[in-house]
Amino acid sequence: MKKYIYSVMLIFMTITVTQAQRMLPKQKGLEVSTGVLSDDKIGNDYYINIGMTVNGKNGNYQLWALEYSHQYHDYKNLRIPQETYTAEGGYSFFLLGDAHKNITLNAAITGVVGYESINRGEAMLYDGAKIISVDNFIYGARGRLTFETYLSDRFVLVLQGRTKVLWGTDLKQFRPSAGVGLRFNF
């Protein structure tokens, strides 16, 4: 009888240990996130981001992502669209978390390159006014602070605050945003 009890206890211990492992080195994840651009006004300005993570040691991970952001600028009764397409790559550092990494706080820094389109390339407006900002290739850096919690062994809920610093743009150089995402670990 003792043999059966020890066997059952050993099985439960291995199941518990297996489920508690988080952020395994070289584990890959697919992250999809969306959020609002925190400019002077919060409204219809948003971003959509899809990225890949590759876990390193101690809760750190590499981050590679593609992003589309869309915002409007008001001119008289017209809304002028600004669209930005970017790619980024960088590293996220583990700051705080519990022992099993069920809840973590990470900070990331990434390099950003992309293209910015203003009014879909149309410089003239209906009233004869001309937009002096032009479409540009942009580059810069992004900082990101994330609060991550595991919903299950594979799914991670990501709450994030971010800011981009861009050069090559005729518009604002600092672009903060906040959002929520979901990561699936393979």
Beta strands, then each sheet from edge to edge (+ up, - down):
strand 1: 28-37
strand 2: 46-55
strand 3: 61-75
strand 4: 78-97
strand 5: 103-118
strand 6: 136-150
strand 7: 155-167
strand 8: 174-185
sheet 1: 1+ 2- 3+ 4- 5+ 6- 7+ 8- 1+
end
